[in-house]
């Protein structure tokens, strides 16, 4: 499929941003350390092995993703959802959340979401390094929806998906602040992960495991007094601004 010029322009813009931040560690104090978040190496299922029925499903979903790219609207959505920094992610989530989220306009909400998402994201590091699963675009030796990302990602494990951990984690966090928007938030959070399949960067099982990992970390966050205090302040801010 030949992409429209607008899709290519958006792709190049996002990849410049993406390439500068991928793999960077946060310099802000998080709620837990990398050793304190749930260790998916221990409890996540191993990624499907080639030849297994689960792997055949991954392959079928890979071809499903390629078909989805034919829809220019869905392709552009997958490109938008490739953003990696929290300030860019909240721009995509603000619409369904029902309020613009930013460090300037909603400082309490932004603070808890930023710290929590970055904390949740750490949980993907150990499984990625342990399993070092080959990404689908490498397995098939085919181009992705965003070719400029391939060089950086080729040396990074596919299982689980860091983008999905962040996207599903953000949906969970924002739902706690605004439960009235739960359906819209979870729909976007789900599609955020599917965008990684559509882009050709992840297998379906990578994405599915990431949702479990994000949920486990989300539960762990609720054992942190700092997180509970920050979440209470965010909910208070949301209620005040919504009036």
VEXDREN-2710 file (C-alpha; in Angstrom, 1 decimal):
% VEXDREN-2710
k/r/px/py/pz
1/UNK/0.0/0.0/0.0
2/UNK/1.3/3.5/-0.8
3/UNK/0.9/5.8/2.1
4/UNK/-0.6/9.2/1.7
5/UNK/1.8/12.1/2.1
6/UNK/0.1/13.2/5.4
7/UNK/0.8/9.8/6.9
8/UNK/4.4/9.9/6.0
9/UNK/4.8/13.4/7.4
10/UNK/3.3/12.4/10.6
11/UNK/5.4/9.3/10.7
12/UNK/8.7/11.3/10.3
13/UNK/7.7/13.8/13.0
14/UNK/6.8/11.1/15.5
15/UNK/9.9/9.1/14.8
16/UNK/12.2/12.0/15.5
17/UNK/10.5/12.3/18.9
18/UNK/10.5/8.6/19.4
19/UNK/14.1/8.1/18.6
20/UNK/15.3/10.6/21.1
21/UNK/13.5/9.1/24.1
22/UNK/13.3/5.3/23.5
23/UNK/15.0/3.4/26.2
24/UNK/15.8/6.5/28.4
25/UNK/15.4/6.1/32.1
26/UNK/13.4/8.7/34.1
27/UNK/15.3/11.2/36.2
28/UNK/12.3/11.8/38.5
29/UNK/11.8/9.8/41.7
30/UNK/9.3/7.0/40.9
31/UNK/7.0/5.1/43.2
32/UNK/9.1/1.9/43.1
33/UNK/12.4/0.7/41.9
34/UNK/13.0/-1.7/39.1
35/UNK/13.5/-4.5/41.7
36/UNK/10.2/-3.7/43.5
37/UNK/7.8/-3.8/40.6
38/UNK/6.3/-7.2/39.7
39/UNK/9.0/-9.4/37.9
40/UNK/7.3/-10.8/34.8
41/UNK/10.3/-13.1/34.2
42/UNK/9.0/-15.2/37.1
43/UNK/5.3/-15.3/36.5
44/UNK/4.5/-14.3/32.9
45/UNK/4.1/-17.2/30.5
46/UNK/7.0/-17.7/28.1
47/UNK/6.3/-16.3/24.6
48/UNK/4.9/-18.9/22.2
49/UNK/7.4/-21.1/20.4
50/UNK/7.5/-21.4/16.7
51/UNK/5.3/-24.3/15.5
52/UNK/2.9/-24.0/18.5
53/UNK/-0.8/-23.3/18.1
54/UNK/-0.3/-20.0/20.0
55/UNK/2.4/-19.0/17.6
56/UNK/0.1/-19.7/14.7
57/UNK/-2.3/-17.3/16.2
58/UNK/0.4/-14.7/16.5
59/UNK/1.1/-15.2/12.8
60/UNK/-2.5/-14.8/11.9
61/UNK/-2.7/-11.6/13.9
62/UNK/0.4/-10.3/12.1
63/UNK/-1.4/-10.6/8.8
64/UNK/-4.5/-9.1/10.3
65/UNK/-2.3/-6.1/11.3
66/UNK/-1.0/-5.7/7.8
67/UNK/-4.6/-5.7/6.5
68/UNK/-5.5/-2.9/9.0
69/UNK/-2.7/-0.7/7.5
70/UNK/-4.8/-0.5/4.3
71/UNK/-7.2/1.7/6.2
72/UNK/-5.4/5.1/6.1
73/UNK/-7.3/6.3/9.2
74/UNK/-6.3/3.3/11.3
75/UNK/-2.7/3.5/10.0
76/UNK/-2.5/7.2/11.1
77/UNK/-3.9/6.2/14.5
78/UNK/-1.3/3.5/14.9
79/UNK/1.4/6.0/14.0
80/UNK/0.0/8.6/16.5
81/UNK/0.0/5.9/19.2
82/UNK/3.7/5.1/18.7
83/UNK/4.6/8.1/20.9
84/UNK/6.5/7.1/23.9
85/UNK/6.8/10.2/26.2
86/UNK/4.1/10.8/28.7
87/UNK/3.5/14.5/27.6
88/UNK/2.7/13.1/24.1
89/UNK/0.6/10.2/25.4
90/UNK/-1.7/12.4/27.5
91/UNK/-2.5/14.5/24.4
92/UNK/-4.0/11.4/22.8
93/UNK/-5.9/10.4/26.0
94/UNK/-7.2/13.9/26.9
95/UNK/-10.1/13.7/24.5
96/UNK/-11.7/10.6/26.0
97/UNK/-10.6/11.5/29.5
98/UNK/-12.8/14.6/29.2
99/UNK/-10.2/17.2/30.1
100/UNK/-6.9/18.4/28.7
101/UNK/-4.1/16.9/30.7
102/UNK/-0.9/18.8/31.0
103/UNK/1.8/19.8/33.5
104/UNK/0.5/23.4/33.3
105/UNK/-3.2/23.0/33.4
106/UNK/-3.6/19.8/35.5
107/UNK/-0.4/19.6/37.6
108/UNK/-1.7/17.0/40.1
109/UNK/-3.2/14.7/37.5
110/UNK/-0.1/15.0/35.3
111/UNK/2.2/14.3/38.3
112/UNK/0.6/11.0/39.3
113/UNK/0.1/9.8/35.7
114/UNK/3.7/10.7/34.7
115/UNK/5.3/9.0/37.8
116/UNK/3.0/6.0/37.7
117/UNK/3.3/5.3/34.0
118/UNK/7.1/5.5/34.2
119/UNK/7.0/3.2/37.2
120/UNK/4.8/0.7/35.4
121/UNK/7.0/0.8/32.3
122/UNK/10.0/-0.5/34.3
123/UNK/8.3/-3.8/34.7
124/UNK/8.9/-4.6/31.0
125/UNK/12.7/-4.2/31.2
126/UNK/13.6/-7.6/32.8
127/UNK/11.2/-9.7/30.7
128/UNK/12.5/-8.0/27.5
129/UNK/16.1/-8.7/28.4
130/UNK/15.3/-12.3/29.6
131/UNK/13.2/-13.5/26.7
132/UNK/14.8/-11.4/23.9
133/UNK/12.1/-12.5/21.5
134/UNK/12.5/-11.7/17.8
135/UNK/10.1/-9.0/16.6
136/UNK/7.7/-9.9/13.8
137/UNK/9.2/-7.6/11.2
138/UNK/12.5/-9.3/11.7
139/UNK/11.0/-12.8/11.6
140/UNK/9.3/-12.0/8.3
141/UNK/12.0/-9.7/7.0
142/UNK/9.3/-7.2/6.1
143/UNK/9.0/-3.5/6.6
144/UNK/6.8/-1.9/9.3
145/UNK/4.4/1.0/9.3
146/UNK/7.3/3.1/10.6
147/UNK/10.5/2.0/9.0
148/UNK/12.6/4.6/10.8
149/UNK/12.1/2.8/14.1
150/UNK/13.3/-0.6/12.9
151/UNK/17.0/-0.1/13.5
152/UNK/16.6/0.9/17.2
153/UNK/14.0/-1.8/17.9
154/UNK/15.8/-4.6/16.1
155/UNK/18.1/-5.1/19.1
156/UNK/15.3/-4.7/21.7
157/UNK/13.2/-7.7/22.8
158/UNK/9.7/-8.0/21.5
159/UNK/8.1/-9.6/24.6
160/UNK/6.4/-7.8/26.3
161/UNK/5.5/-4.5/24.6
162/UNK/6.7/-1.4/26.4
163/UNK/4.2/0.8/24.5
164/UNK/1.3/-1.4/25.5
165/UNK/2.4/-1.5/29.1
166/UNK/2.3/2.3/29.1
167/UNK/-0.9/2.7/27.2
168/UNK/-2.9/0.2/29.3
169/UNK/-1.4/1.5/32.4
170/UNK/-2.4/5.1/31.5
171/UNK/-6.0/3.9/30.8
172/UNK/-6.2/2.2/34.2
173/UNK/-4.8/5.3/36.0
174/UNK/-7.1/7.8/34.2
175/UNK/-10.1/5.6/34.9
176/UNK/-9.4/5.8/38.6
177/UNK/-9.5/9.6/38.3
178/UNK/-12.5/9.8/36.1
179/UNK/-14.5/6.5/36.2
180/UNK/-17.3/8.0/34.2
181/UNK/-15.0/7.8/31.2
182/UNK/-14.0/4.1/31.8
183/UNK/-15.4/2.6/28.6
184/UNK/-13.8/5.2/26.3
185/UNK/-10.5/5.0/28.2
186/UNK/-10.3/1.3/28.1
187/UNK/-11.2/1.3/24.4
188/UNK/-8.3/3.6/23.7
189/UNK/-6.0/1.7/26.0
190/UNK/-6.9/-1.6/24.2
191/UNK/-6.4/0.0/20.7
192/UNK/-3.1/1.4/21.8
193/UNK/-1.7/-2.1/22.2
194/UNK/-3.3/-3.3/18.9
195/UNK/-1.6/-0.4/17.2
196/UNK/1.7/-2.2/17.9
197/UNK/0.5/-5.3/16.1
198/UNK/-0.8/-3.2/13.2
199/UNK/2.5/-1.4/13.0
200/UNK/4.4/-4.8/12.7
201/UNK/6.5/-4.2/15.8
202/UNK/4.9/-6.7/18.2
203/UNK/3.2/-10.1/18.2
204/UNK/-0.3/-10.3/19.6
205/UNK/1.0/-12.4/22.5
206/UNK/3.5/-9.6/23.4
207/UNK/0.6/-7.2/23.6
208/UNK/-1.6/-9.5/25.6
209/UNK/1.1/-10.2/28.2
210/UNK/1.7/-6.5/28.5
211/UNK/-1.8/-5.8/29.6
212/UNK/-1.4/-8.4/32.4
213/UNK/1.9/-6.8/33.4
214/UNK/0.4/-3.3/33.5
215/UNK/-2.5/-4.5/35.6
216/UNK/-0.1/-6.2/38.1
217/UNK/1.9/-3.0/38.4
218/UNK/-1.2/-1.0/38.8
219/UNK/-2.2/-3.1/41.8
220/UNK/1.3/-2.8/43.2
221/UNK/1.1/1.0/43.0
222/UNK/-1.8/0.9/45.5
223/UNK/0.6/-0.3/48.2
224/UNK/2.6/3.0/48.0
225/UNK/1.5/5.8/50.3
226/UNK/3.1/8.4/48.0
227/UNK/1.0/7.1/45.1
228/UNK/-2.2/7.0/47.1
229/UNK/-1.6/10.6/48.3
230/UNK/-0.8/11.8/44.7
231/UNK/-3.9/10.0/43.4
232/UNK/-6.1/11.6/46.0
233/UNK/-4.8/15.0/45.0
234/UNK/-5.4/14.2/41.3
235/UNK/-9.0/13.2/42.0
236/UNK/-9.6/16.3/44.0
237/UNK/-8.1/18.5/41.2
238/UNK/-10.3/16.7/38.6
239/UNK/-13.5/17.2/40.6
240/UNK/-12.6/20.9/41.1
241/UNK/-11.9/21.6/37.5
242/UNK/-14.9/19.6/36.2
243/UNK/-17.4/21.9/38.1
END
